[in-house]
Amino acid sequence: MAARSKARKRALQILFEADQRGAAPTEVLADWVRLAKDDHRQPPVSDYARALVEGYAGHAERIDGLLARHTVGWPLDRMPGVDRNILRLATFELLCQEDIPDAVVLDEAVQLAREFSTDDSPAFVNGLLGRLKDLKPTLDG
């Protein structure tokens, strides 16, 4: 598995845990980093995983607002937690990481949905991210 794919998976785990605990993503990230230092059986948190978590955390209000506005029939709080956090990560990459092709962002998000969520999730994730990709030139800030 490619290093960035592993980083996305780790970032998803961290965001999901933060979401479930009602904690700040950066707080959970710090816990994971500390645990990896203290327990050498735990793999370290890669720089890219950190960048994803910190990037989402720095843009959380905007990203969650965009997802809420462009999701049809699924408010963020009713979405499966895994889907919500896959979308958060992918939206950050799509809108804020200019060095990553949009197609890669969508493919990686769909793969995470296949691996960790429901049978309907890949199509849902792909549809919403595709809509955001198409709207990207018109989205503010």
C-alpha contacts under 8 A as a table, 3 or more apart, distances in Angstrom:
res1	aa1	res2	aa2	distance
1	M	5	S	6.49
1	M	6	K	6.64
2	A	5	S	5.24
2	A	6	K	6.40
3	A	6	K	5.18
3	A	7	A	6.18
4	R	7	A	4.82
4	R	8	R	6.09
4	R	48	Y	6.83
4	R	49	A	7.89
5	S	8	R	5.11
5	S	9	K	6.30
5	S	108	E	7.11
6	K	9	K	5.07
6	K	10	R	6.22
7	A	10	R	5.06
7	A	11	A	6.02
7	A	45	V	7.71
7	A	46	S	6.28
7	A	48	Y	5.89
7	A	49	A	4.45
8	R	11	A	5.01
8	R	12	L	6.04
8	R	48	Y	7.90
8	R	49	A	6.05
8	R	52	L	7.48
8	R	89	L	7.80
9	K	12	L	5.08
9	K	13	Q	6.33
9	K	112	L	7.22
10	R	13	Q	5.06
10	R	14	I	6.30
10	R	45	V	7.37
10	R	49	A	6.23
11	A	14	I	5.07
11	A	15	L	6.12
11	A	49	A	5.00
11	A	50	R	7.12
11	A	52	L	6.38
11	A	53	V	5.80
11	A	89	L	7.79
12	L	15	L	5.14
12	L	16	F	5.90
12	L	82	V	7.87
12	L	85	N	6.32
12	L	86	I	6.36
12	L	89	L	7.21
13	Q	16	F	5.14
13	Q	17	E	6.11
14	I	17	E	5.18
14	I	18	A	6.19
14	I	25	P	6.88
14	I	28	V	6.32
14	I	29	L	6.23
14	I	32	W	7.77
14	I	53	V	7.52
15	L	18	A	5.02
15	L	19	D	6.03
15	L	25	P	5.74
15	L	28	V	7.85
15	L	53	V	6.91
15	L	85	N	6.22
16	F	19	D	5.02
16	F	20	Q	6.15
16	F	81	G	6.69
16	F	82	V	6.43
16	F	85	N	6.10
17	E	20	Q	5.11
17	E	21	R	6.03
17	E	28	V	7.27
18	A	21	R	5.16
18	A	22	G	5.74
18	A	23	A	4.79
18	A	24	A	5.94
18	A	25	P	5.21
18	A	27	E	7.94
18	A	28	V	5.89
19	D	22	G	5.15
19	D	23	A	6.53
19	D	24	A	7.95
19	D	25	P	7.73
19	D	81	G	7.46
20	Q	23	A	7.78
20	Q	81	G	7.86
23	A	27	E	6.75
23	A	28	V	6.96
24	A	27	E	5.19
24	A	28	V	6.57
24	A	57	A	7.80
25	P	28	V	5.23
25	P	29	L	6.06
25	P	53	V	6.53
25	P	54	E	7.49
25	P	57	A	6.26
26	T	29	L	4.85
26	T	30	A	6.12
26	T	53	V	6.91
26	T	54	E	6.30
26	T	57	A	6.90
27	E	30	A	5.15
27	E	31	D	6.39
28	V	31	D	4.94
28	V	32	W	6.29
29	L	32	W	5.13
29	L	33	V	6.21
29	L	50	R	7.25
29	L	53	V	7.32
30	A	33	V	5.08
30	A	34	R	6.06
31	D	34	R	5.13
31	D	35	L	6.05
32	W	35	L	5.06
32	W	36	A	6.15
32	W	45	V	7.14
33	V	36	A	5.21
33	V	37	K	6.41
33	V	44	P	6.66
33	V	45	V	6.00
34	R	37	K	5.16
34	R	38	D	6.20
35	L	38	D	5.06
35	L	39	D	5.74
35	L	42	Q	7.13
36	A	39	D	5.31
36	A	40	H	6.02
36	A	41	R	7.47
36	A	42	Q	4.90
36	A	43	P	5.94
36	A	44	P	5.18
36	A	45	V	7.32
37	K	40	H	6.33
37	K	44	P	7.34
39	D	42	Q	5.72
40	H	43	P	7.05
45	V	49	A	6.33
45	V	50	R	6.77
46	S	49	A	5.21
46	S	50	R	6.33
47	D	50	R	5.09
47	D	51	A	6.13
48	Y	51	A	4.87
48	Y	52	L	6.16
49	A	52	L	5.15
49	A	53	V	6.30
50	R	53	V	5.25
50	R	54	E	5.94
51	A	54	E	5.19
51	A	55	G	5.62
52	L	55	G	4.98
52	L	56	Y	6.07
52	L	89	L	6.66
52	L	92	F	7.52
52	L	93	E	7.65
53	V	56	Y	5.28
53	V	57	A	6.10
53	V	89	L	7.62
54	E	57	A	4.96
54	E	58	G	6.06
55	G	58	G	5.16
55	G	59	H	6.36
55	G	92	F	6.79
56	Y	59	H	5.14
56	Y	60	A	5.35
56	Y	63	I	7.61
56	Y	88	R	6.78
56	Y	89	L	6.40
56	Y	92	F	5.75
57	A	60	A	5.02
59	H	62	R	5.53
59	H	63	I	6.05
59	H	92	F	7.53
60	A	63	I	5.13
60	A	64	D	5.85
60	A	88	R	7.89
61	E	64	D	5.36
61	E	65	G	5.99
62	R	65	G	5.07
62	R	66	L	6.17
63	I	66	L	5.15
63	I	67	L	6.18
63	I	88	R	6.51
63	I	91	T	6.63
63	I	92	F	6.99
64	D	67	L	5.07
64	D	68	A	6.02
64	D	76	L	7.70
64	D	88	R	7.11
65	G	68	A	5.11
65	G	69	R	6.11
66	L	69	R	5.12
66	L	70	H	6.12
67	L	70	H	5.33
67	L	71	T	5.85
67	L	76	L	7.37
67	L	87	L	7.78
67	L	88	R	7.97
68	A	71	T	5.56
68	A	75	P	5.98
68	A	76	L	6.00
70	H	128	L	7.19
70	H	131	R	7.71
70	H	132	L	7.66
71	T	74	W	5.86
71	T	75	P	6.91
71	T	128	L	6.59
72	V	75	P	7.86
74	W	78	R	6.11
74	W	79	M	5.97
75	P	78	R	5.40
75	P	79	M	6.45
76	L	79	M	5.28
76	L	84	R	6.59
79	M	83	D	6.64
79	M	84	R	6.05
80	P	83	D	5.36
80	P	84	R	6.25
81	G	84	R	5.07
81	G	85	N	6.25
82	V	85	N	5.32
82	V	86	I	6.12
82	V	113	A	7.64
82	V	116	F	7.06
82	V	117	S	6.28
83	D	86	I	5.07
83	D	87	L	6.07
83	D	113	A	6.71
83	D	117	S	6.87
83	D	121	S	6.79
83	D	125	V	7.02
84	R	87	L	5.24
84	R	88	R	6.24
85	N	88	R	4.85
85	N	89	L	6.22
86	I	89	L	5.32
86	I	90	A	6.10
86	I	109	A	6.14
86	I	112	L	7.13
86	I	113	A	7.20
86	I	125	V	7.88
87	L	90	A	5.11
87	L	91	T	5.79
87	L	109	A	7.31
87	L	125	V	6.67
87	L	129	L	7.36
88	R	91	T	5.22
88	R	92	F	6.25
89	L	92	F	5.22
89	L	93	E	6.36
90	A	93	E	5.01
90	A	94	L	5.89
90	A	105	V	6.02
90	A	106	L	7.16
90	A	109	A	6.15
90	A	129	L	7.64
91	T	94	L	4.92
91	T	95	L	5.99
91	T	129	L	7.12
91	T	132	L	7.86
92	F	95	L	5.44
92	F	96	C	5.49
92	F	97	Q	7.12
93	E	96	C	5.40
93	E	97	Q	4.78
93	E	98	E	7.72
93	E	100	I	7.28
93	E	105	V	6.64
94	L	97	Q	6.21
94	L	98	E	7.46
94	L	100	I	7.66
94	L	102	D	6.00
94	L	105	V	6.33
94	L	133	K	7.11
95	L	98	E	7.27
95	L	136	K	7.06
97	Q	100	I	5.96
98	E	101	P	7.35
100	I	104	V	6.78
100	I	105	V	6.99
101	P	104	V	5.36
101	P	105	V	6.60
102	D	105	V	5.11
102	D	106	L	6.32
102	D	133	K	7.12
103	A	106	L	5.20
103	A	107	D	6.05
104	V	107	D	5.08
104	V	108	E	5.98
105	V	108	E	5.33
105	V	109	A	6.17
106	L	109	A	5.18
106	L	110	V	6.13
106	L	126	N	6.33
106	L	129	L	6.60
106	L	130	G	7.45
107	D	110	V	5.19
107	D	111	Q	6.15
108	E	111	Q	5.05
108	E	112	L	6.29
109	A	112	L	5.13
109	A	113	A	6.27
109	A	122	P	7.98
109	A	125	V	7.09
109	A	126	N	7.59
110	V	113	A	4.99
110	V	114	R	6.18
110	V	121	S	7.97
110	V	122	P	4.89
110	V	123	A	7.58
110	V	125	V	6.28
110	V	126	N	6.09
111	Q	114	R	5.01
111	Q	115	E	6.20
111	Q	122	P	7.33
112	L	115	E	5.08
112	L	116	F	5.92
112	L	117	S	7.71
113	A	116	F	5.33
113	A	117	S	5.01
113	A	118	T	7.28
113	A	121	S	5.73
113	A	122	P	5.12
113	A	125	V	7.27
114	R	117	S	6.02
114	R	118	T	7.21
114	R	119	D	7.04
114	R	121	S	7.11
114	R	122	P	5.74
117	S	121	S	6.09
118	T	121	S	5.18
118	T	122	P	7.82
119	D	122	P	6.96
120	D	123	A	5.93
120	D	124	F	6.45
121	S	124	F	4.97
121	S	125	V	5.91
122	P	125	V	5.21
122	P	126	N	5.98
123	A	126	N	5.08
123	A	127	G	5.94
124	F	127	G	5.17
124	F	128	L	6.25
125	V	128	L	5.42
125	V	129	L	6.05
126	N	129	L	5.28
126	N	130	G	5.80
127	G	130	G	5.08
127	G	131	R	6.24
128	L	131	R	5.10
128	L	132	L	6.36
129	L	132	L	4.98
129	L	133	K	6.00
130	G	133	K	4.98
130	G	134	D	6.20
131	R	134	D	5.18
131	R	135	L	6.21
132	L	135	L	4.95
132	L	136	K	5.73
133	K	136	K	5.03
134	D	137	P	7.48
135	L	138	T	5.48
135	L	139	L	6.24
136	K	139	L	5.29
